[in-house]
Amino acid sequence: MALLLRTLGRQGICLSRPQYTVLFRHAAPMGTTAKEEMNKFWAKNTRLNRPMSPHITVYKWSVPMMMSITHRGTGVGLSGAISAFALAALVLPGNYPDYLDMIHSLSVGPGLIGLAKFGIAFPVSFHTYNGIRHLLWDIGKGFKIPEVYRTGYTVIGLSIVTSIAVALL
């Protein structure tokens, strides 16, 4: 991909027609590295006394922000857990009942088992309910700020109730 972009960039730079110079006026020369360009960028911003972009810590935390971060985290966590479980099922010796017997032999109390069930059920239920919320947004419903907060609290509540119900099974 980089080779294709570099080739296209060089072909574009070779065009000496005046109408094409607007396209390449701000293009970086091909002989520089990304690090050199980054250093030039920061040196220019420092020289011009430009402010740095605000970091996430300057923002007031809100329910929609937390919902978005948690949705992404549960999505990555679930896909990673499913991938790890599938890989383990392919690579590890033995079969599923052997591993269940091993877990039963640990003699873990019901409180810890319930907590583990809740820990597995919450990301699944949260990601599912919040995914439904996103589907509603895709059809144009629920964009007003009170609706965003109401549906956010609904997703949190349903996720907790569902997770507790699953943990009690």
C-alpha positions in Angstrom: 0.0 0.0 0.0 2.8 2.4 0.9 4.5 1.6 -2.4 1.4 2.3 -4.3 0.9 5.6 -2.5 4.6 6.6 -3.0 4.3 5.7 -6.7 1.2 7.7 -7.2 2.7 10.6 -5.2 5.8 10.6 -7.4 3.7 10.5 -10.6 1.6 13.4 -9.3 4.7 15.5 -8.5 6.1 14.8 -12.0 3.1 16.6 -13.5 4.3 20.0 -14.2 1.1 21.6 -15.3 0.1 24.7 -13.3 -3.3 23.4 -12.4 -1.8 20.4 -10.6 0.5 22.4 -8.3 -2.4 23.2 -6.0 -2.8 19.5 -5.3 0.8 19.0 -4.3 1.6 22.4 -2.7 1.4 20.9 0.8 2.7 17.4 0.0 5.7 16.3 2.0 8.8 15.5 0.0 9.4 11.8 -0.5 12.9 11.9 1.0 11.8 12.6 4.6 10.7 10.1 7.2 7.5 10.3 9.2 9.5 11.1 12.3 11.2 14.1 10.6 7.8 15.4 9.4 6.4 15.0 12.9 9.3 16.9 14.4 8.8 19.7 11.8 5.1 19.8 12.7 5.7 20.1 16.4 8.5 22.7 15.9 6.2 24.8 13.8 3.4 24.6 16.4 5.8 25.6 19.1 7.3 28.4 17.1 3.8 29.8 16.3 2.7 29.3 20.0 -0.3 27.2 19.0 -2.2 25.5 21.8 -2.1 21.8 22.2 -5.3 19.8 21.6 -7.1 19.2 24.9 -6.7 15.8 26.4 -9.7 13.7 27.6 -9.0 14.8 31.2 -10.3 18.3 30.4 -13.7 17.1 29.5 -16.6 16.7 32.0 -17.4 13.0 32.1 -20.9 12.1 31.0 -23.1 9.1 30.6 -22.9 9.1 26.8 -19.1 9.3 27.0 -18.9 6.4 29.4 -21.4 4.3 27.4 -19.3 4.8 24.3 -16.1 3.8 26.0 -17.7 0.8 27.7 -19.3 -0.3 24.4 -16.0 -0.3 22.7 -14.3 -2.0 25.6 -16.8 -4.8 25.8 -16.7 -5.3 22.1 -12.9 -5.7 22.1 -13.0 -7.8 25.3 -15.7 -10.1 24.0 -14.0 -10.6 20.7 -10.7 -11.2 22.4 -12.3 -13.7 24.9 -14.1 -15.6 22.2 -10.9 -15.8 20.1 -8.9 -16.9 23.1 -11.5 -19.5 24.0 -11.6 -20.8 20.4 -7.8 -21.0 20.2 -7.6 -22.8 23.5 -10.3 -25.3 22.4 -8.1 -26.0 19.3 -4.7 -26.2 21.0 -5.2 -27.5 24.5 -5.3 -31.3 25.1 -8.4 -33.0 26.5 -12.0 -32.0 26.0 -14.6 -29.7 27.6 -15.8 -32.1 30.4 -12.2 -32.5 31.6 -11.8 -28.8 32.1 -15.2 -28.6 33.8 -14.1 -31.3 36.2 -10.9 -29.4 36.9 -12.9 -26.3 37.7 -15.2 -28.3 40.1 -12.1 -29.7 41.8 -11.0 -26.2 42.8 -13.9 -26.1 45.3 -14.6 -22.5 44.7 -17.5 -21.1 46.8 -20.9 -20.2 45.3 -20.2 -16.5 45.8 -17.1 -16.5 43.6 -18.8 -18.6 41.0 -21.8 -16.1 41.0 -19.3 -13.2 40.7 -17.6 -15.0 37.7 -21.0 -15.6 36.1 -21.9 -11.9 36.5 -18.4 -10.9 35.1 -19.1 -13.0 32.0 -22.8 -12.0 31.6 -22.4 -8.2 32.1 -20.2 -7.5 29.0 -22.4 -9.7 26.8 -25.7 -8.2 28.0 -24.3 -4.6 28.0 -22.8 -4.9 24.5 -26.0 -6.5 23.2 -28.4 -3.9 24.7 -26.1 -1.0 23.7 -25.9 -2.5 20.2 -29.7 -2.4 20.0 -29.5 1.2 21.1 -27.0 1.9 18.3 -29.3 0.2 15.8 -32.1 2.6 16.9 -29.7 5.5 16.3 -29.0 4.1 12.8 -32.7 4.4 11.9 -32.7 8.0 13.3 -34.4 7.5 16.6 -33.2 8.7 20.0 -30.8 11.5 19.2 -32.2 14.2 21.5 -30.1 14.6 24.6 -32.8 13.5 27.1 -33.4 10.4 25.0 -29.6 9.7 24.9 -29.4 9.8 28.7 -32.7 7.9 29.2 -31.7 5.1 26.8 -28.2 5.0 28.4 -29.6 4.5 31.9 -32.0 1.9 30.5 -29.2 0.0 28.9 -27.2 0.1 32.2 -30.2 -1.1 34.2 -31.2 -3.9 31.8 -27.6 -5.1 31.7 -27.3 -5.3 35.5 -30.7 -7.0 35.9 -30.0 -9.5 33.1 -26.5 -10.2 34.5 -27.8 -10.8 38.0 -30.5 -13.1 36.5 -27.9 -15.1 34.6 -25.6 -15.3 37.6 -28.4 -16.7 39.7 -29.0 -19.6 37.3 
